[in-house]
């Protein structure tokens, strides 16, 4: 089996910035896996916003034949995913929802976390390709559960970014050096990857996007819509979404999601690191 080279993964990461060429890059990679996940056996289905290519005119479904495998690596509604999977299954094909976490850095390093929903036989069929894109690859349950896991991931990430932002704004306005506060917190129970990476972004004011605020808004909308359907209250997710909305309203929709701290700074009348 031919391994996917580093420049393959880098092209995928670059294409993933706006998804316009991601389908092409993924299918080019799939050609490298004859007998496992060749292009004629696997279709990658992705969406931009609410526009999908699976069931539309001349969509992926219209070209499927029995035995094909559709892998959806976008982040969409778990409820919609279950409906899509059933339609694909009715055509005699398998369907995996396989959203990812890890951002551009993870894509370039082929270290993405891939959360997969679907049948085990389909998962095993696709696993050799997943292993060329990620390190933490988990079949978490049937169709829809991959998307549910991704939504849960985005809740944790958003709320942790908010908590780090609050802590740094508080410490900075109280007169402490936020860089030293962050360093101290990294040695205790508050330590996290988000404190490490996004906390540093907040302090150094480096908000060029890794993962844009507008994309995280979309993911939290999925969480809040799902919670409404389930009768579940997500009070802190709702509050964090309002902070993202504030950032977007102030021109920050395309900034990195760590720029959520700007909304907190506006309310505090103080910028992290300000003397």
Buried (B, 14 or more C-beta within 10 A) or exposed (E): EEEBEEEBBBBBBBBBEEBEBBBEBBEBBBEBBEEBBEBEBBBBBBBEEEEBBBBEEEBBBEEBEEEBBBBBBBBBBBBBBBEBBEBBBEBEBBBBBBBBBBBBEBBBBBBBBBBBBBBEEBBEBBBBBBBBBBBEBBBBBBBBBBBBBBBBBBBEBBBBBBBBBBBBBBBBBEEEEBBEBBEEBEEEEBEBEBBEBBBBBBBEEEBEBBBBBBBBBBBBBBBBEBBEEEEEEBEEBEEBBEBBBBBBEEEBBBBBBBBBBBBBBBEBEBBBBEE
